[in-house]
Amino acid sequence: MAGSMKNIKLRIKSVQSTMQITKAMELVASSKMRRAKERVEQSRPYFHVLHDSLVQICAAHQDMRSPYLKKREGGRTLLVVIAGDRGLAGGYNSNLLKLADAQPEVVCVLPIGKRAVEHYQRRGANLLSQEYAQAADMSVGDCFELSRLVAASFLKGDYDAVKLCYTQFTSMMTQTAQAISILPVDIQPTDEQKNAARRSIMLYEPSGEEVFDSIIPEYIAGMVYGALCESIASELAARRTAMDAATKNAGEMIEHLNLYYNRARQAAITQEITEIVAGAEH
């Protein structure tokens, strides 16, 4: 009985240590969430402005023949995958990588984040680059460097399409893995936008098509940076939720273990009293 009580006490101490770690990780994730959410909100307007500029150019030039707009046969796809740098974030990484693995006709992958790099290294995938193994350390400059690399590879004909897999941050409780198309650019101006372009006095020098082609790398960088901000916020939210659940489970486990310990202690005292009474009768 004494051995059983000792084991229960050791187990309680172990669970308490684990609960302290999970609580600390929850607090760290919570403290970083505010900054991450601000980055998400600040990144969205930049992307929208670039997208609107591309739409305006396409609306003003109906005969656009940009290589970035032309759909190609073959379907060879470059997949840009943004995953996390660490685990202990619930299903954040597994859901994203499962979606990425389901994409058809992927011939090359550009992984961002330690988990994405390790995942595709284990699978022996053809990697365009392994330089972006730390998603949290990526800057705007890194996104522009990445976008130029992707745009140049697409123009050379190495790939027929480019897709981006990331996790969209909706709320603290909802994060959704998504796969969106980057190239070729799919822009369909509405009739209203076309009419507005005809009335516009804006001129593009040297030409609308050249301006359009020069904006595309900026547009890709904006998409990647926005997706990166969304993914980092999603990872922090998922880790906060997972660590909160783990802390609550640890608390419940400690309550149960304390109950077992008290029962074992009561049983030991009862047994000692019984032995003393039996000895006194003899």
Secondary structure, DSSP 8 states (H G I E B T S, - for coil): -HHHHHHHHHHHHHHHHHHHHHHHHHHHHHHHHHHHHHHHHHHHHHHHHHHHHHHHHHHH-TT---TTT---SS--EEEEEE--SS--STTHHHHHHHHHHT-TTEEEEEEESHHHHHHHHHTT--BS------GGG--HHHHHHHHHHHHHHHHHTS-SEEEEEEEEE-SSS-EEEEEEEEES------HHHHHHHHH-----SS-HHHHHHHHHHHHHHHHHHHHHHHHHHHHHHHHHHHHHHHHHHHHHHHHHHHHHHHHHHHHHHHHHHHHHHHHHH-
